[in-house]
Amino acid sequence: MNTKIKVGLIGCGRMGRFYLEEMLKSGRWDIAYICDLSPASRELAAQLSPESKITDNEQEIFEDETVQVIGLFALADSRKEQIEKAFRYGKHIISEKPISDTVERERAAVKAAESTRLFSTVNLYLRNSWYHKLIKDFIDQGEIGELAIIRLCHLTPGLAPGEGHEYEGPSFHDCGMHYVDIARWYAGCNFKTWNAQAVRMWNYKDPWWLQCHGTFENGVVFDITQGHVYGQLSKQQTHNSYIDIIGTEGIVRMTHDFKTAVVELHGITQTIREERPFGGKNIDVLCNLFADSIDSGVRHPDLPTFRDAAMASQSAWEFLEDSKNKDLPAIGEEKTLEKILSRRRAMKNGYGLLKQL
Ligand SMILES: NC(=O)c1ccc[n+]([C@@H]2O[C@H](COP(=O)([O-])OP(=O)(O)OC[C@H]3O[C@@H](n4cnc5c(N)ncnc54)[C@H](O)[C@@H]3O)[C@@H](O)[C@H]2O)c1
């Protein structure tokens, strides 16, 4: 008996190919279709998955009654229509974030997800990471006393302005929404106040670095710093990514080099240092939780919801908007950005490179 879950993937760029690789590896998925509008992406998909039907027409996936799950890995502008269509055709959905390109359209996608018994999830990948689960568990044991301060920082020489992902918004929305989401996950409630400072690096129209601090409804305070501005032209690139959580009695923190993550837990009764492989985007975890849900008929509670994604996205947009109402300096020149873009085009291995086609 074929017990594999039949799936159709829409969008086979950088992320779509991560899903494809993980699904092929796991052996739990029958990747029946791969759809992409770009001929180069389709050609690569055909090489990676010769058994799949490769198409530029998403409609044939929706109309195939045997397809159980649709993977939505194109860009944010097409997502809301694809979400609504997938539910209409009776398909479960694994979606990339953001679930659409505006707050209103994200709300409509949440409404669609919450009006059906079909399963949906979204790749808020930090929620599936071993390090955040370990830290949360330690906090829940009371080891740091009362949770008081959440500090997150993610600075890399990653996706530069104008390189792609235009519908996903500036860096603080496209990438920063993950940190906005995980801060809210730790606090266990919604943001109450915020104050954002940003800078328009290289004189680009939008901020590419933003720092926001504020409070949650339960009084926990936070600061989040995110930017893809970190030494883009340095000879040897590096990054700085950490979480630092302070309680009334102890602290926990984590840092990583994208290969290994190191968690340090300084609690009242335990001092623990854990070093394990970073785990990348944890797509294997997400796909396995989703496959478990389909197989058991019960949605796994650890799967991030469309509502989680819409709330993180809305807050990220609000923080960006707040920064525009403050002093918003422009530093650097467009010609430096040109240099960055041309360097990234020539790079084979770099931070957040959209795969060369
Ligand atoms: N969860 C994460 O950590 C994470 C990380 C990176 C990107 N993303 C998200 O994943 C999505 C894809 O990003 P990417 O980096 O793979 O981008 P990409 O540009 O590499 O790939 C997008 C692909 O979608 C195709 N496409 C665009 N519109 C389409 C449509 N209507 N139908 C079919 N194919 C279409 C493009 O031809 C391209 O091959 C984005 O929305 C991004 O926000 C999430």
Boltz pocket constraint, residues with backbone or C-beta under 6 A from the ligand:
constraints:
  - pocket:
      binder: B
      contacts: [[A, 10], [A, 11], [A, 12], [A, 13], [A, 14], [A, 15], [A, 16], [A, 35], [A, 36], [A, 37], [A, 38], [A, 41], [A, 58], [A, 73], [A, 74], [A, 75], [A, 76], [A, 78], [A, 96], [A, 97], [A, 98], [A, 123], [A, 124], [A, 125], [A, 164], [A, 165], [A, 168], [A, 174], [A, 281], [A, 354], [A, 355]]
      max_distance: 6.0
